[in-house]
Amino acid sequence: MHSNKTFPLLALFLLWSSALVYAQEEESSAQDECAAVPKDEYNLGLRIGSIFIIMAATLVGVFTPILLHRISPYSKNSIRYWVLTVAKFFGTGVILSVAFVHVMPEATERFESPCITSGSWHNYEGFVGVFALIAVFFVQLIELAAFAHLERTKSSSSSSETTAKETDLEVGVDQHVHTPLDKNINTIVLEIGIVIHSVIIGLTLGFSSSDGFNALLIALVFHQFFEGIALGTRINEMDFRSAIKPLLMGLVFAFTTPVGVAIGIGVNVSINPNSAPSILAQAILDSLAAGILLYNAFISLISSEMTHNLGFRNSSFANKLTCLMSMYIGAALMSLLGYWA
């Protein structure tokens, strides 16, 4: 009879002990995750070398389409034109995948980090969407203000030019034909989103531990190369007669991720990258970058270049299939990089 009473008590004690050990292990794991990266595990030489590796890959990616576009004039039937067209839609897929597969999951993971213990960040799962929406509305206001300024500039022209431009605008309503300034604004806003994201991933590489550094570096090299192609093909469509502005835009993009890596290396010696303020700042910036990239991918790229573009809709089946497949392949490759990283 005594043994019958002892057995349930022993079982309860073992269950309580197991739960206590598990809770202690979880707490220890969370503490380890939030601890600063040990300096003896931080390969400084390799990280400094990664700055130049990423810069080289980015320069090749962004300036290859720009240089091909400016070497000599070419017609729409030339091979170079089709190469750049395929690269443009390939880049659209890359941008979409970067937003959905790379940026948004990273932001969600950071908002859910156990290192963030204060505030109500864990009580609401929609913070990524909230900050992405803020970015979308902000970008839309910027574009609206820019286009309003464009209309005021047009209205101040001569009456004959105004009549001609109004006719062009009426055609544009049906065919969704964009003026050079439209594309300039869209490309500049797109670069802002890419630049913000590039700084964030540079910081991430500079902060990362030695265990996953090599895999992350390889993924970021391809990531920056493909994003460079995407941005370079869009810069080609801007109304720049001089090569100076495209050169500057390409250089700004090429230096953002290396600068982010350098900042990450610099602050690592004095600031814990796994601290709550650092993780929270990265989560918010990632969410804002995701909103900017998604807005541009769907509104400025897919909608303008495909859905509402009469020229694209009236093109041959082979042309549409080639453009669509290049976009799908770009998205698939970047998604694979997200899986491997």
Backbone hydrogen bonds, N-H to C=O, Kabsch-Sander energy under -0.5 kcal/mol:
donor,donor_aa,acceptor,acceptor_aa,energy
5,K,1,M,-1.2
6,T,2,H,-1.8
7,F,3,S,-2.0
9,L,5,K,-1.2
10,L,6,T,-2.6
11,A,7,F,-2.4
12,L,8,P,-2.5
13,F,9,L,-2.2
14,L,10,L,-2.4
15,L,11,A,-2.3
16,W,12,L,-2.5
17,S,13,F,-2.5
18,S,14,L,-2.4
19,A,15,L,-2.2
20,L,16,W,-2.2
21,V,17,S,-2.5
22,Y,18,S,-2.5
23,A,19,A,-2.3
24,Q,20,L,-2.2
25,E,21,V,-2.4
26,E,22,Y,-2.4
27,E,23,A,-2.4
28,S,24,Q,-2.6
29,S,25,E,-2.6
30,A,26,E,-2.4
31,Q,27,E,-2.3
32,D,28,S,-2.4
33,E,29,S,-2.3
34,C,30,A,-1.6
35,A,31,Q,-0.6
35,A,32,D,-0.8
41,E,38,P,-1.2
42,Y,39,K,-1.0
43,N,41,E,-0.9
44,L,42,Y,-1.3
47,R,43,N,-1.7
48,I,44,L,-2.3
49,G,45,G,-2.1
50,S,46,L,-1.8
51,I,47,R,-1.0
51,I,48,I,-0.6
52,F,48,I,-0.8
53,I,49,G,-1.9
54,I,50,S,-2.6
55,M,51,I,-1.8
56,A,52,F,-2.2
57,A,53,I,-2.1
58,T,54,I,-2.4
59,L,55,M,-2.5
60,V,56,A,-2.2
61,G,57,A,-2.1
62,V,58,T,-2.7
63,F,59,L,-2.2
64,T,60,V,-1.4
66,I,62,V,-0.7
67,L,63,F,-2.8
68,L,64,T,-2.2
69,H,65,P,-1.8
70,R,66,I,-1.3
71,I,67,L,-1.3
72,S,68,L,-0.5
78,S,75,S,-1.5
82,W,78,S,-1.6
83,V,79,I,-2.4
84,L,80,R,-2.4
85,T,81,Y,-2.3
86,V,82,W,-2.6
87,A,83,V,-2.2
88,K,84,L,-2.2
89,F,85,T,-2.0
90,F,86,V,-2.4
91,G,87,A,-2.5
92,T,88,K,-1.4
93,G,89,F,-1.7
94,V,90,F,-1.9
95,I,91,G,-2.6
96,L,92,T,-2.2
97,S,93,G,-2.3
98,V,94,V,-2.6
99,A,95,I,-2.0
100,F,96,L,-2.5
101,V,97,S,-2.9
102,H,97,S,-1.1
102,H,98,V,-0.8
103,V,98,V,-3.0
104,M,99,A,-2.1
106,E,102,H,-1.2
107,A,103,V,-2.4
108,T,104,M,-2.5
109,E,105,P,-2.6
110,R,106,E,-2.1
111,F,107,A,-2.3
112,E,108,T,-1.6
113,S,110,R,-1.4
116,I,113,S,-1.4
117,T,115,C,-1.0
121,W,118,S,-0.5
123,N,120,S,-0.9
127,F,124,Y,-0.5
130,V,126,G,-2.4
131,F,127,F,-2.5
132,A,128,V,-2.0
133,L,129,G,-2.5
134,I,130,V,-2.2
135,A,131,F,-2.0
136,V,132,A,-2.3
137,F,133,L,-2.9
138,F,134,I,-2.2
139,V,135,A,-2.7
140,Q,136,V,-2.4
141,L,137,F,-2.0
142,I,138,F,-2.1
143,E,139,V,-2.6
144,L,140,Q,-2.5
145,A,141,L,-2.5
146,A,142,I,-2.3
147,F,143,E,-2.8
148,A,144,L,-2.2
149,H,145,A,-2.0
150,L,146,A,-1.8
151,E,147,F,-2.2
152,R,148,A,-2.1
153,T,149,H,-2.1
154,K,150,L,-2.1
155,S,151,E,-2.2
156,S,152,R,-0.8
157,S,154,K,-1.6
162,T,158,S,-2.5
163,T,159,S,-2.3
164,A,160,S,-2.0
165,K,161,E,-2.5
166,E,162,T,-2.6
167,T,163,T,-2.0
168,D,164,A,-2.0
169,L,165,K,-2.6
170,E,166,E,-2.3
171,V,167,T,-2.1
172,G,168,D,-2.3
173,V,169,L,-1.5
174,D,170,E,-1.0
175,Q,171,V,-3.0
176,H,172,G,-2.2
183,K,179,T,-1.7
184,N,180,P,-2.2
185,I,181,L,-2.5
186,N,182,D,-2.4
187,T,183,K,-2.5
188,I,184,N,-2.4
189,V,185,I,-2.4
190,L,186,N,-2.2
191,E,187,T,-2.5
192,I,188,I,-1.9
193,G,189,V,-1.8
194,I,190,L,-2.2
195,V,191,E,-3.0
196,I,192,I,-2.3
197,H,193,G,-2.1
198,S,194,I,-2.5
199,V,195,V,-2.3
200,I,196,I,-1.9
201,I,197,H,-2.4
202,G,198,S,-1.8
203,L,199,V,-2.3
204,T,200,I,-2.4
205,L,201,I,-2.0
206,G,202,G,-2.2
207,F,203,L,-2.1
208,S,204,T,-1.5
213,F,210,S,-0.5
214,N,210,S,-0.6
216,L,212,G,-1.9
217,L,213,F,-2.7
218,I,214,N,-2.2
219,A,215,A,-2.2
220,L,216,L,-2.4
221,V,217,L,-2.0
222,F,218,I,-1.7
223,H,219,A,-2.5
224,Q,220,L,-2.8
225,F,221,V,-1.8
226,F,222,F,-2.6
227,E,223,H,-2.3
228,G,224,Q,-2.2
229,I,225,F,-1.9
230,A,226,F,-2.2
231,L,227,E,-2.7
232,G,228,G,-2.9
233,T,229,I,-2.2
234,R,230,A,-1.2
235,I,231,L,-2.4
236,N,232,G,-1.5
237,E,233,T,-0.5
237,E,234,R,-1.0
238,M,235,I,-1.6
240,F,238,M,-2.0
241,R,239,D,-0.6
247,L,243,A,-1.7
248,L,244,I,-2.6
249,M,245,K,-2.7
250,G,246,P,-2.4
251,L,247,L,-2.3
252,V,248,L,-2.5
253,F,249,M,-1.8
254,A,250,G,-2.4
255,F,251,L,-1.9
256,T,252,V,-0.9
256,T,253,F,-0.6
257,T,253,F,-0.7
259,V,255,F,-2.1
260,G,256,T,-2.4
261,V,257,T,-2.5
262,A,258,P,-2.6
263,I,259,V,-2.7
264,G,260,G,-2.5
265,I,261,V,-2.5
266,G,262,A,-2.5
267,V,263,I,-2.8
268,N,264,G,-1.1
269,V,265,I,-0.6
269,V,266,G,-0.7
270,S,267,V,-1.2
271,I,267,V,-3.6
275,S,272,N,-1.9
279,I,275,S,-2.4
280,L,276,A,-2.6
281,A,277,P,-2.2
282,Q,278,S,-2.0
283,A,279,I,-2.2
284,I,280,L,-2.3
285,L,281,A,-2.3
286,D,282,Q,-2.5
287,S,283,A,-2.1
288,L,284,I,-2.4
289,A,285,L,-2.5
290,A,286,D,-2.3
291,G,287,S,-2.0
292,I,288,L,-2.1
293,L,289,A,-2.5
294,L,290,A,-2.6
295,Y,291,G,-2.2
296,N,292,I,-2.1
297,A,293,L,-2.6
298,F,294,L,-2.4
299,I,295,Y,-2.6
300,S,295,Y,-0.8
301,L,296,N,-1.5
302,I,297,A,-2.9
303,S,298,F,-1.9
304,S,299,I,-0.9
305,E,301,L,-2.4
306,M,302,I,-1.9
307,T,302,I,-1.6
308,H,303,S,-2.9
309,N,306,M,-1.1
310,L,175,Q,-1.5
310,L,308,H,-0.8
313,R,309,N,-2.4
314,N,310,L,-2.2
315,S,312,F,-1.0
320,K,316,S,-2.3
321,L,317,F,-2.8
322,T,318,A,-2.3
323,C,319,N,-2.3
324,L,320,K,-2.6
325,M,321,L,-2.7
326,S,322,T,-2.2
327,M,323,C,-1.8
328,Y,324,L,-2.5
329,I,325,M,-2.7
330,G,326,S,-2.2
331,A,327,M,-2.1
332,A,328,Y,-2.5
333,L,329,I,-2.7
334,M,330,G,-1.9
335,S,331,A,-1.8
336,L,332,A,-2.2
337,L,333,L,-2.1
338,G,334,M,-1.9
339,Y,335,S,-1.7
340,W,336,L,-2.7
341,A,337,L,-2.3
